[in-house]
Structure formats: structure tokens, C-alpha cells
Amino acid sequence: MRSFALPAFCSAIMFTAFVEGVMNRARPQARRNADDIRRPEAGTRNESSTISEKLLLGAKAFAFLRNISQEAADSYAQALAARDGPALDDDGDGVPGRAPSLPYGFWNDFWSVEMRLTYNEQRRTKGRRALQLYLQRQAAGARTAEAERGGAKPTAKRNSSAASNATKALGLGHMLLQFFVDEVRFLSCRADSSLLMDKARSLRQTLLDQGWAECDVPRLEGQAGKSWFRRWRLGNHIAARMTGM
């Protein structure tokens, strides 16, 4: 009797566990609260930086590079200024045909020693882009903070190369500026808003007559026209009462 009692008892336990498991699966699960969902810790997501912060990071990286090797810093800056093609290779693998690489382990030392942060691939890419941006602006002759930003606001996060991507018929603003330089400036009169807006609408109609679609040119009527003209003034640094430029 004892030899059969233990297996039967174990089988009963296993059957009971199986039934409980099936019953638990059949029960509807309560929806998780949004506050209970685990989110990434602070600092693990991609963080966007302003142009000023990128330039400051690039200046720190270049100063750190100069402390390591003045020759390597000068070589890297000269190669960046004279490059024509893909981005510089700073992996330290010495790919032929590319610009001279940075010293081995540079970004690891920079982030660990200088910035006192954990080094990872994301910060390496961030530092490389910031360094190249800083050296490009220096090679272009920018010596002030505003010149280094390319005229952008201190809080801007996009450089000037992408600032006007969404502008429709970008050439319309250039043609209006050409009219302003040739006519308004030559006559040494005020930059009258009505005169310039009438000219802008005339240029817009010229584009439509040349085959441009209505959706590809900006609206110059009502509030939309006022906003477009205001952006044009600010972009070209034209004051309303500018005379005798």
C-alpha cells in the first residue's frame, strides 16, 4: 500500500497545479496602469543639444586633443578644412584614402577623463559631430558666438543648412531681395511694406504663369502673407525704416 500511495499523491499534486494554471490563463488580466510601465532612465534617450552646446562640446574636444598632441590636432583640423567627400574617419583603423585619424582611444579618454561620463557609441558620434562642426566654423572664419552659430538663435537646435527646408519657392525670397537691393536701396527710400508685398505677389504670379503649382508657392494673402513677409525681413535683416544702406 505504501508503494502506491506516494505516486498517487504526487500525481494529485501535479494535476491540481495543472488545473490552477489553466484557470489562471483563462482569467482576464487587469490592464497595466501607465504609471506602472517601466520607462528608460534619465539620460538613456537621445538628447538634442542646441548649436551653442554642440560648439562648446567641440571646443572642449579640440582643446583636449591639443593637450594630447598638437601635431595631431593641427593635422586633423587641416584635413577637415581641405576635405571633399565623406565624413572624416576617426575610428583609429587608418583606412587608406581618408583623413588622418584621431589618436587611438581618444573619445574614450575624452568622455571618461575630461567629461567624467561613461563612454558609449552614442556619445562618440555626438562628440565627433560636435568637433567637426566647431572646426568647420573656425575654418570659415567665425570668431564670435553669433558667427559660429551662423546667425541662428542661441536656443536653435538645427543649423542653417536645414532651417529653410520647409520654405516653399525659396527663390521667391531671393528675387524679392534682388529687387530690394536694385531698386529700394538705389533710391535710398524706406523699405515700404506695401511696395515690397506688391512686388512679392507679382513675382508669385510670375511663377504660377511659368507652370508652378499653387501648392508649391507660398500664400501671400492675409495673415499667411504677413507671416511670410516678417520671416523674409528677419532672415535678410531688413528694418522697416532702413534708408541709405
C-alpha positions as CSV (number, residue, x, y, z in Angstrom):
1,M,0.0,0.0,0.0
2,R,2.8,2.4,0.9
3,S,4.5,1.8,-2.6
4,F,1.3,3.0,-4.4
5,A,0.4,5.9,-2.0
6,L,3.4,8.2,-2.9
7,P,3.0,8.1,-6.7
8,A,-0.7,8.7,-6.4
9,F,-0.2,11.6,-4.1
10,C,2.4,13.2,-6.4
11,S,0.0,12.7,-9.4
12,A,-2.8,14.5,-7.5
13,I,-0.5,17.5,-6.7
14,M,0.6,17.8,-10.4
15,F,-3.0,17.5,-11.6
16,T,-4.0,20.3,-9.1
17,A,-1.2,22.5,-10.3
18,F,-2.2,21.9,-13.9
19,V,-5.8,22.9,-13.3
20,E,-4.8,26.1,-11.4
21,G,-2.5,27.1,-14.3
22,V,-5.3,26.6,-16.8
23,M,-7.7,28.6,-14.7
24,N,-5.2,31.5,-14.3
25,R,-4.7,31.7,-18.0
26,A,-8.5,31.9,-18.6
27,R,-8.9,34.8,-16.2
28,P,-8.9,38.2,-17.8
29,Q,-5.7,40.2,-17.0
30,A,-6.1,43.6,-15.5
31,R,-4.7,46.4,-17.7
32,R,-1.5,47.9,-16.5
33,N,-1.5,51.5,-15.4
34,A,0.5,53.9,-17.4
35,D,2.5,54.9,-14.3
36,D,3.5,51.3,-13.7
37,I,5.1,50.9,-17.1
38,R,8.9,50.9,-16.8
39,R,10.5,53.7,-18.7
40,P,14.1,54.2,-19.6
41,E,16.2,56.0,-17.0
42,A,17.1,59.6,-17.5
43,G,19.9,60.1,-19.9
44,T,19.4,56.9,-21.9
45,R,17.3,58.5,-24.6
46,N,18.6,60.6,-27.5
47,E,19.0,64.1,-26.2
48,S,19.0,67.0,-28.6
49,S,21.5,69.8,-28.0
50,T,21.5,73.4,-29.1
51,I,24.1,74.6,-31.6
52,S,25.8,76.6,-28.9
53,E,26.1,73.4,-26.8
54,K,27.5,71.5,-29.7
55,L,30.1,74.2,-30.4
56,L,31.1,74.2,-26.8
57,L,31.5,70.5,-26.8
58,G,33.5,70.7,-30.0
59,A,35.8,73.3,-28.5
60,K,36.4,71.2,-25.4
61,A,37.2,68.2,-27.6
62,F,39.6,70.1,-29.7
63,A,41.4,71.6,-26.6
64,F,41.6,68.0,-25.2
65,L,43.1,66.9,-28.5
66,R,45.7,69.7,-28.4
67,N,46.7,68.7,-24.9
68,I,47.4,65.2,-26.2
69,S,49.2,66.1,-29.4
70,Q,49.4,69.5,-31.0
71,E,50.6,67.8,-34.3
72,A,47.5,65.5,-34.4
73,A,45.2,68.5,-33.7
74,D,46.7,70.6,-36.5
75,S,46.6,67.6,-38.9
76,Y,43.0,66.8,-38.1
77,A,41.9,70.5,-38.5
78,Q,43.8,70.9,-41.8
79,A,42.4,67.7,-43.2
80,L,38.8,68.7,-42.2
81,A,39.2,72.1,-43.8
82,A,40.5,70.6,-47.1
83,R,38.3,67.5,-47.3
84,D,36.0,66.9,-50.2
85,G,33.8,63.9,-49.8
86,P,32.6,61.7,-46.9
87,A,33.0,62.5,-43.3
88,L,36.3,62.0,-41.6
89,D,37.2,58.6,-40.3
90,D,38.2,58.8,-36.7
91,D,37.8,55.2,-35.8
92,G,41.6,54.7,-35.4
93,D,41.7,52.0,-38.1
94,G,43.8,54.0,-40.5
95,V,41.5,53.5,-43.6
96,P,43.6,54.5,-46.7
97,G,42.4,57.4,-48.6
98,R,40.7,59.0,-45.6
99,A,41.8,61.9,-43.5
100,P,44.3,61.2,-40.6
101,S,42.5,59.5,-37.7
102,L,42.4,60.7,-34.2
103,P,44.7,59.1,-31.6
104,Y,43.7,55.6,-30.5
105,G,41.1,55.7,-27.7
106,F,40.7,59.5,-28.0
107,W,36.9,59.5,-27.5
108,N,37.0,57.0,-24.6
109,D,39.6,59.2,-22.8
110,F,37.7,62.4,-23.6
111,W,34.4,61.3,-22.2
112,S,35.8,59.4,-19.3
113,V,38.6,61.8,-18.2
114,E,37.5,65.3,-19.5
115,M,33.7,65.0,-19.3
116,R,33.6,62.4,-16.5
117,L,30.9,60.4,-18.2
118,T,30.5,56.8,-19.3
119,Y,31.8,56.3,-22.9
120,N,29.4,54.7,-25.4
121,E,28.9,54.7,-29.1
122,Q,26.2,57.4,-29.0
123,R,28.5,59.9,-27.2
124,R,31.3,59.1,-29.5
125,T,29.2,60.1,-32.5
126,K,27.9,63.1,-30.7
127,G,31.5,64.2,-29.9
128,R,32.7,63.6,-33.4
129,R,29.9,65.7,-35.0
130,A,30.5,68.5,-32.5
131,L,34.2,68.5,-33.1
132,Q,33.8,68.7,-36.9
133,L,31.1,71.4,-36.6
134,Y,33.4,73.5,-34.4
135,L,36.4,73.1,-36.7
136,Q,34.3,73.9,-39.8
137,R,33.0,77.1,-38.3
138,Q,36.6,78.1,-37.3
139,A,37.9,77.3,-40.8
140,A,35.1,79.6,-42.2
141,G,36.5,82.5,-40.1
142,A,33.8,82.6,-37.4
143,R,35.3,84.1,-34.2
144,T,32.2,85.3,-32.3
145,A,29.4,83.2,-30.8
146,E,26.8,84.6,-33.2
147,A,29.1,83.9,-36.2
148,E,29.8,80.4,-35.1
149,R,26.0,79.7,-34.8
150,G,25.6,81.0,-38.4
151,G,23.2,83.7,-37.3
152,A,20.9,81.3,-35.6
153,K,19.3,81.9,-32.2
154,P,21.2,80.7,-29.1
155,T,18.4,78.2,-28.4
156,A,18.4,76.9,-32.0
157,K,19.0,73.1,-32.4
158,R,19.2,73.0,-36.2
159,N,22.0,74.6,-38.2
160,S,21.3,76.8,-41.2
161,S,21.6,74.0,-43.7
162,A,18.2,72.7,-42.7
163,A,16.5,75.8,-41.4
164,S,14.7,76.5,-44.7
165,N,13.8,73.0,-45.8
166,A,10.0,73.6,-45.4
167,T,10.0,77.0,-47.2
168,K,8.0,77.0,-50.4
169,A,9.6,78.6,-53.5
170,L,12.7,79.6,-51.8
171,G,13.8,81.6,-54.9
172,L,10.9,83.9,-54.4
173,G,12.5,85.5,-51.4
174,H,15.8,85.8,-53.3
175,M,14.1,87.6,-56.2
176,L,12.4,90.0,-53.8
177,L,15.8,90.7,-52.1
178,Q,17.3,91.4,-55.5
179,F,14.5,93.8,-56.2
180,F,15.1,95.5,-52.8
181,V,18.9,95.8,-53.5
182,D,18.5,97.1,-57.1
183,E,15.5,99.4,-56.6
184,V,14.8,100.4,-53.0
185,R,18.4,100.7,-51.9
186,F,19.3,102.6,-55.1
187,L,16.5,105.1,-54.5
188,S,17.5,105.4,-50.8
189,C,13.9,105.2,-49.7
190,R,12.2,103.4,-46.9
191,A,11.6,99.7,-47.2
192,D,7.9,100.2,-47.6
193,S,5.9,97.0,-46.7
194,S,3.1,97.7,-49.3
195,L,5.6,98.2,-52.1
196,L,7.6,95.0,-51.2
197,M,4.5,92.9,-50.7
198,D,3.0,94.0,-54.1
199,K,6.3,93.0,-55.7
200,A,6.3,89.7,-53.9
201,R,2.8,88.9,-55.2
202,S,3.8,89.9,-58.7
203,L,6.8,87.5,-58.5
204,R,4.5,84.8,-57.2
205,Q,2.1,85.3,-60.1
206,T,5.1,85.1,-62.5
207,L,6.0,81.7,-61.0
208,L,2.4,80.5,-61.5
209,D,2.4,81.7,-65.1
210,Q,5.6,79.7,-65.7
211,G,3.9,76.5,-64.6
212,W,4.4,76.3,-60.9
213,A,1.7,74.6,-58.9
214,E,-0.4,76.5,-56.5
215,C,0.7,74.3,-53.6
216,D,4.4,74.9,-54.4
217,V,4.3,78.6,-53.8
218,P,3.6,80.4,-50.5
219,R,0.4,82.2,-49.7
220,L,0.8,85.9,-49.7
221,E,-2.7,87.0,-48.7
222,G,-4.0,87.7,-45.2
223,Q,-2.1,86.5,-42.1
224,A,-0.1,84.0,-44.1
225,G,1.3,86.7,-46.2
226,K,2.2,88.9,-43.2
227,S,4.0,85.9,-41.6
228,W,5.9,85.2,-44.8
229,F,6.9,88.8,-45.1
230,R,8.0,89.0,-41.5
231,R,10.2,86.0,-41.9
232,W,11.7,87.4,-45.0
233,R,12.6,90.7,-43.2
234,L,14.1,88.9,-40.3
235,G,16.0,86.5,-42.5
236,N,17.6,89.3,-44.5
237,H,18.0,91.7,-41.6
238,I,15.9,94.4,-43.2
239,A,14.3,97.0,-40.9
240,A,11.1,98.7,-41.8
241,R,12.7,102.2,-41.9
242,M,16.0,101.3,-43.4
243,T,17.3,104.0,-45.7
244,G,20.6,104.8,-47.2
245,M,22.1,101.4,-46.7
